[in-house]
């Protein structure tokens, strides 16, 4: 009986190896270099565009910090619009991490679930799903920023 069980285990392993060989023949090989190049170029173009707009705003008299804030808001708004129109997914499919890693990926992750559930209405669909993915990140960020602000304020009381 034990010998029969061992034979079945060996047969299962052989079948698993044969299936693995079979699937490897039909599985397309990922083009790592091409994917990395696309991500680098598209991510770089996003950064260059943001830097260009930042410099343009600073030449028009806006402070460096405010210009950075405007650029960040602009990238988030553009990513949200592109997600809403269904274009962001096509760009992400081409560029991969080059468009997902910057703040535009965060904007997409907030808007995409809301758009998916818009059939359920503005409150229960869009409103409920808008923060389903990004909600924990926002809660953590707001909480930690509040705690750091309170500590900074307390430290200022002791300095004089």
Beta strands, then each sheet from edge to edge (+ up, - down):
end
